[in-house]
Amino acid sequence: MTFDVPGAIHMHSDYSHDGADSLENLREVCIARGIRWVGITDHAEDLDEEIFGEYLAHCASLSDDAFRFIPGLEFRFAGFRGVHLFAVGLDRWIQPRNFQEFFDGTSTAARFTVLAHPVLCRYNVPQIVLDRIDAIEIWNTNYNTRYLADPRAIELYHALHARRPEVVATVGLDQHDSSNDREVRTLISADDMADPADALKAGRFRTSGRNATFDSVASMSPGEMRSLRVRRTAFDVVERLQNRMVIAIRRLAVSR
């Protein structure tokens, strides 16, 4: 199977309080960049049932043979800081108060569920999430940067995949402003363009970024994993030093 239709998962529009782009603008920018479909995941707390209905209709009105929005929402849960879950291909409003309600609701209302950026919860994932999630985001180009994937997220995924082989590994842009292209694409086949969510859940995709390409199960040799860990550590050290230099320069400028 040839994976040659680029798409992206984990984008936000101005339906989210921190999203800069209208759906119309996102469609235009994505088409210009060759992106043919988007799993859009606006913040659930910024919508209600009525607005969600408008959101679904809006996504549908901008979807055609050239480009397709897959509507979804990103959910947070009280008492579980950093544990964010996507419902991709969500076709009706749900308002889960806990993980059980999320999975019970998405079992019939959504096509695909994802644990987003596990770095935010320090890889401490509740067991019910590990037991029922469809995918783990092994690379978030916002928190992990567009250059390198997250080795600890990959390790978390591999441990879960050994127990639940149906779980897949996704990459998310976490894009809130289209002026910053994160340069990572999720590729599906032309045959799956009619239903990208089904392709995602079934693992019929691969991910391509500036410095890495992954299949749907994040296949890596032990040597490749060691190399990624070393590069990730070095990159993070350099990034921290750069951040400290920026802060120092700003403080110096203020003190003058």
C-alpha distance (Angstrom), angle and dihedral (degrees) to the residues before:
residue distance angle dihedral
M1 . . .
T2 3.81 . .
F3 3.80 116.8 .
D4 3.79 105.3 -157.4
V5 3.83 107.5 132.7
P6 3.83 108.5 96.7
G7 3.76 121.6 -142.7
A8 3.78 139.6 152.9
I9 3.79 138.1 -133.7
H10 3.81 127.9 -150.0
M11 3.79 107.5 32.2
H12 3.80 127.4 151.3
S13 3.79 129.4 -147.2
D14 3.79 130.2 -166.8
Y15 3.80 87.9 -80.4
S16 3.81 80.7 83.6
H17 3.80 116.5 70.3
D18 3.82 90.4 -125.3
G19 3.81 97.5 41.7
A20 3.80 117.1 109.7
D21 3.81 101.0 -167.5
S22 3.76 134.6 74.4
L23 3.78 115.8 -135.3
E24 3.80 87.7 -110.1
N25 3.79 91.6 56.1
L26 3.80 92.6 45.1
R27 3.79 90.5 53.2
E28 3.81 91.7 49.6
V29 3.80 94.3 47.4
C30 3.79 93.6 44.5
I31 3.79 93.3 51.1
A32 3.81 89.8 49.3
R33 3.82 88.4 53.7
G34 3.79 93.9 47.5
I35 3.82 94.0 -107.2
R36 3.81 108.0 145.1
W37 3.82 101.6 -178.3
V38 3.79 137.8 20.5
G39 3.78 131.9 -159.9
I40 3.79 95.6 -147.4
T41 3.79 116.5 -160.0
D42 3.78 112.7 -175.1
H43 3.79 120.3 -178.5
A44 3.79 110.8 -83.0
E45 3.81 92.6 -148.9
D46 3.82 89.8 63.1
L47 3.81 93.8 59.9
D48 3.77 137.6 58.3
E49 3.80 130.0 -161.1
E50 3.80 94.4 -84.8
I51 3.81 94.9 46.8
F52 3.80 90.2 45.1
G53 3.79 89.3 57.1
E54 3.81 88.9 52.4
Y55 3.81 89.2 47.2
L56 3.80 92.3 54.2
A57 3.80 91.8 48.7
H58 3.80 91.3 46.1
C59 3.82 92.2 52.0
A60 3.81 90.4 48.0
S61 3.80 93.2 49.6
L62 3.82 90.3 56.0
S63 3.81 95.9 45.8
D64 3.80 122.2 93.9
D65 3.80 140.7 129.5
A66 3.83 91.3 -60.9
F67 3.79 98.1 49.8
R68 3.79 138.6 4.6
F69 3.80 133.7 -159.4
I70 3.80 116.0 -154.0
P71 3.81 102.5 -158.4
G72 3.77 118.3 -138.3
L73 3.78 143.7 145.2
E74 3.79 137.1 -130.5
F75 3.81 113.9 -133.0
R76 3.80 130.9 -158.5
F77 3.80 126.0 -164.6
A78 3.79 130.3 -143.5
G79 3.77 113.1 -111.9
F80 3.82 94.5 17.6
R81 3.78 106.2 87.6
G82 3.79 113.2 -159.9
V83 3.81 96.8 8.9
H84 3.81 102.6 123.4
L85 3.79 122.2 170.7
F86 3.81 129.2 -165.7
A87 3.76 126.0 -145.0
V88 3.81 104.8 -159.5
G89 3.80 120.1 -166.6
L90 3.80 90.3 20.1
D91 3.81 109.4 176.3
R92 3.80 102.2 -179.7
W93 3.77 139.4 29.5
I94 3.78 118.9 -86.4
Q95 3.79 127.5 174.5
P96 3.81 106.8 -167.3
R97 3.78 118.2 -171.1
N98 3.80 93.9 -166.1
F99 3.80 142.3 9.3
Q100 3.79 93.9 -88.8
E101 3.80 91.2 56.5
F102 3.80 90.8 45.2
F103 3.79 93.9 55.3
D104 3.79 94.2 39.5
G105 3.82 89.6 52.3
T106 3.78 97.7 42.7
S107 3.81 92.3 47.9
T108 3.82 87.3 78.6
A109 3.82 104.3 14.2
A110 3.83 101.7 49.0
R111 3.77 137.6 45.9
F112 3.80 101.6 -147.1
T113 3.81 138.0 12.2
V114 3.81 128.0 -154.6
L115 3.81 136.2 -170.7
A116 3.80 102.6 -134.7
H117 3.84 127.3 -142.8
P118 3.83 99.6 -21.0
V119 3.80 88.9 -165.6
L120 3.83 87.2 79.0
C121 3.80 92.4 62.4
R122 3.81 90.3 39.7
Y123 3.82 89.1 -114.0
N124 3.81 90.1 -67.9
V125 3.80 99.6 134.7
P126 3.82 123.7 178.4
Q127 3.78 113.1 -113.6
I128 3.80 94.4 -120.8
V129 3.81 89.0 59.0
L130 3.79 91.9 50.7
D131 3.79 89.8 47.7
R132 3.81 96.8 51.3
I133 3.81 111.9 21.9
D134 3.82 119.1 111.4
A135 3.82 97.5 -150.1
I136 3.79 145.9 7.5
E137 3.79 121.0 -139.3
I138 3.81 101.2 -126.9
W139 3.80 94.7 179.9
N140 3.77 126.5 32.6
T141 3.79 109.0 -175.0
N142 3.79 91.8 -153.9
Y143 3.81 100.7 51.9
N144 3.82 97.2 24.5
T145 3.85 94.0 35.1
R146 3.81 125.3 -123.3
Y147 3.81 92.2 -86.2
L148 3.81 106.1 64.7
A149 3.79 138.6 21.3
D150 3.81 124.2 -125.3
P151 3.84 110.5 -96.8
R152 3.80 93.3 -165.2
A153 3.80 90.6 53.1
I154 3.79 89.1 49.8
E155 3.80 90.4 50.9
L156 3.81 89.7 49.6
Y157 3.78 89.4 50.2
H158 3.81 94.9 47.3
A159 3.82 91.1 50.9
L160 3.80 90.3 52.0
H161 3.80 93.7 42.7
A162 3.81 90.2 55.5
R163 3.79 87.9 60.2
R164 3.81 98.2 33.4
P165 3.83 109.8 29.4
E166 3.81 92.5 -176.9
V167 3.83 92.5 68.6
V168 3.81 114.5 100.4
A169 3.81 135.5 -156.1
T170 3.81 119.1 -119.9
V171 3.78 136.1 -176.9
G172 3.80 121.3 -138.6
L173 3.78 129.3 -158.4
D174 3.81 94.3 -157.3
Q175 3.80 85.0 -155.5
H176 3.80 118.5 179.7
D177 3.80 97.9 162.6
S178 3.80 122.1 38.2
S179 3.80 92.3 -152.0
N180 3.82 86.2 79.9
D181 3.79 109.2 63.9
R182 3.80 108.7 -160.1
E183 3.82 89.5 -160.1
V184 3.81 97.3 -139.1
R185 3.80 120.9 121.7
T186 3.79 134.8 -170.6
L187 3.80 109.4 -143.0
I188 3.79 126.3 -151.7
S189 3.79 132.2 171.7
A190 3.79 123.8 -90.9
D191 3.81 88.1 -116.2
D192 3.82 89.8 61.3
M193 3.80 96.2 49.8
A194 3.81 89.8 98.2
D195 3.82 90.1 60.8
P196 3.82 114.1 17.5
A197 3.81 92.0 166.1
D198 3.81 90.7 62.0
A199 3.81 90.0 49.5
L200 3.80 90.7 51.8
K201 3.78 95.1 50.4
A202 3.80 91.8 45.6
G203 3.82 92.5 49.4
R204 3.79 94.8 -116.5
F205 3.80 95.9 144.6
R206 3.76 145.4 71.4
T207 3.79 132.0 -150.7
S208 3.79 125.7 -130.6
G209 3.80 126.1 -168.0
R210 3.77 138.5 163.4
N211 3.81 95.3 -83.9
A212 3.80 105.2 14.4
T213 3.77 145.8 37.5
F214 3.80 122.4 -158.4
D215 3.76 134.4 -171.6
S216 3.79 119.7 -139.4
V217 3.81 92.9 -85.8
A218 3.83 96.8 44.1
S219 3.79 93.1 -118.6
M220 3.81 110.1 -160.0
S221 3.78 133.9 160.7
P222 3.83 118.9 -127.6
G223 3.81 88.3 -106.2
E224 3.79 92.3 52.4
M225 3.80 90.4 49.9
R226 3.80 91.8 50.5
S227 3.78 90.6 49.5
L228 3.81 91.5 49.4
R229 3.81 91.7 50.3
V230 3.81 91.8 50.8
R231 3.81 93.4 46.3
R232 3.80 91.8 45.2
T233 3.82 91.9 50.9
A234 3.80 92.6 48.1
F235 3.78 92.2 46.0
D236 3.81 92.1 49.9
V237 3.82 91.6 49.9
V238 3.80 91.7 51.6
E239 3.80 91.4 45.9
R240 3.82 91.8 51.4
L241 3.79 90.8 49.9
Q242 3.80 90.9 49.9
N243 3.80 91.1 49.7
R244 3.81 91.1 50.7
M245 3.79 90.6 49.9
V246 3.79 91.5 51.3
I247 3.81 91.2 49.9
A248 3.81 91.6 47.7
I249 3.81 92.0 50.0
R250 3.80 91.4 49.5
R251 3.83 91.8 49.7
L252 3.79 90.5 48.7
A253 3.79 91.0 51.1
V254 3.83 91.5 49.8
S255 3.81 92.6 48.6
R256 3.80 93.7 55.1
